[in-house]
Amino acid sequence: MCAHIRAQWAAPGQVKIALACWVVNMDTARYLGDNPPAGEEMRLPPEGSAEWDEELTSRVIGHLAARMNALGSAVPTTDEHLTITVPLVLTESG
Protein backbone atom coordinates (compact mmCIF):
# COMPACT_ATOMS: atom_id res chain seq x y z
CA MET A 1 0.00 0.00 0.00
CA CYS A 2 1.13 3.54 -0.73
CA ALA A 3 -0.28 6.79 0.56
CA HIS A 4 0.00 10.48 -0.13
CA ILE A 5 -0.81 12.81 2.73
CA ARG A 6 -0.71 16.56 2.99
CA ALA A 7 -1.53 18.97 5.79
CA GLN A 8 -2.31 22.66 5.67
CA TRP A 9 -3.71 25.29 7.99
CA ALA A 10 -7.50 25.43 7.80
CA ALA A 11 -8.20 28.11 10.43
CA PRO A 12 -6.67 29.19 13.73
CA GLY A 13 -6.28 26.01 15.77
CA GLN A 14 -7.31 23.72 12.89
CA VAL A 15 -5.44 21.68 10.30
CA LYS A 16 -6.79 20.16 7.11
CA ILE A 17 -5.46 16.65 6.37
CA ALA A 18 -5.82 15.25 2.82
CA LEU A 19 -5.12 11.58 2.08
CA ALA A 20 -5.03 9.32 -0.98
CA CYS A 21 -4.18 5.59 -0.86
CA TRP A 22 -3.43 3.06 -3.54
CA VAL A 23 -2.07 -0.47 -3.75
CA VAL A 24 0.91 -1.41 -5.91
CA ASN A 25 1.27 -4.98 -7.11
CA MET A 26 4.61 -6.11 -5.70
CA ASP A 27 4.28 -9.62 -7.11
CA THR A 28 7.36 -11.67 -6.16
CA ALA A 29 7.28 -13.43 -9.53
CA ARG A 30 7.88 -10.12 -11.25
CA TYR A 31 11.04 -9.62 -9.19
CA LEU A 32 12.26 -13.17 -9.74
CA GLY A 33 11.62 -12.70 -13.46
CA ASP A 34 13.67 -9.50 -13.35
CA ASN A 35 10.63 -7.37 -14.20
CA PRO A 36 9.85 -5.30 -11.05
CA PRO A 37 7.20 -2.59 -11.22
CA ALA A 38 8.46 0.53 -12.94
CA GLY A 39 8.56 3.74 -10.93
CA GLU A 40 5.61 5.22 -12.82
CA GLU A 41 3.51 2.16 -11.87
CA MET A 42 3.95 3.11 -8.22
CA ARG A 43 2.79 6.74 -8.50
CA LEU A 44 -0.62 8.29 -8.97
CA PRO A 45 -1.30 10.35 -12.11
CA PRO A 46 -0.12 12.62 -13.57
CA GLU A 47 3.38 11.19 -12.98
CA GLY A 48 2.33 7.55 -12.83
CA SER A 49 -0.26 4.96 -13.74
CA ALA A 50 -1.30 3.66 -10.30
CA GLU A 51 -5.00 3.86 -9.50
CA TRP A 52 -6.53 5.52 -6.45
CA ASP A 53 -8.28 3.07 -4.11
CA GLU A 54 -11.28 5.00 -2.85
CA GLU A 55 -12.43 2.27 -0.44
CA LEU A 56 -9.00 1.95 1.18
CA THR A 57 -8.63 5.74 1.38
CA SER A 58 -12.04 5.98 3.01
CA ARG A 59 -11.17 3.36 5.65
CA VAL A 60 -7.80 4.94 6.47
CA ILE A 61 -9.16 8.51 6.67
CA GLY A 62 -11.98 7.17 8.87
CA HIS A 63 -9.43 5.76 11.33
CA LEU A 64 -7.46 9.01 11.27
CA ALA A 65 -10.65 11.02 11.81
CA ALA A 66 -11.55 8.96 14.88
CA ARG A 67 -8.06 9.14 16.41
CA MET A 68 -7.55 12.84 15.65
CA ASN A 69 -11.06 13.96 16.75
CA ALA A 70 -12.03 15.28 13.32
CA LEU A 71 -14.41 18.21 13.30
CA GLY A 72 -16.61 16.68 10.58
CA SER A 73 -16.88 13.98 7.94
CA ALA A 74 -14.32 13.38 5.19
CA VAL A 75 -14.81 15.48 2.07
CA PRO A 76 -13.51 14.54 -1.41
CA THR A 77 -11.13 16.83 -3.27
CA THR A 78 -10.76 17.32 -7.01
CA ASP A 79 -7.49 15.33 -7.04
CA GLU A 80 -8.68 12.01 -5.58
CA HIS A 81 -7.97 12.70 -1.91
CA LEU A 82 -10.31 12.66 1.05
CA THR A 83 -9.94 15.54 3.50
CA ILE A 84 -10.71 15.97 7.19
CA THR A 85 -10.29 18.99 9.42
CA VAL A 86 -8.84 18.31 12.86
CA PRO A 87 -8.03 20.47 15.89
CA LEU A 88 -4.39 21.42 16.26
CA VAL A 89 -3.05 20.20 19.56
CA LEU A 90 0.35 21.55 20.57
CA THR A 91 2.30 19.87 23.32
CA GLU A 92 5.39 21.04 25.14
CA SER A 93 8.44 18.82 25.10
CA GLY A 94 11.26 18.66 27.56
HUHUBEL-V100515 format. One record per helix or strand of 3 or more residues. SS is the DSSP state (H for helix, E for strand). FROM is the first residue (numbers start at 1). LEN is the number of residues. Records with the same first field share a line. If there is no record, write none. Layout:
# HUHUBEL-V100515
SS = FROM-LEN, FROM-LEN
This chain:
# HUHUBEL-V100515
E = 2-10, 14-9, 82-6
H = 28-5, 39-4, 54-14
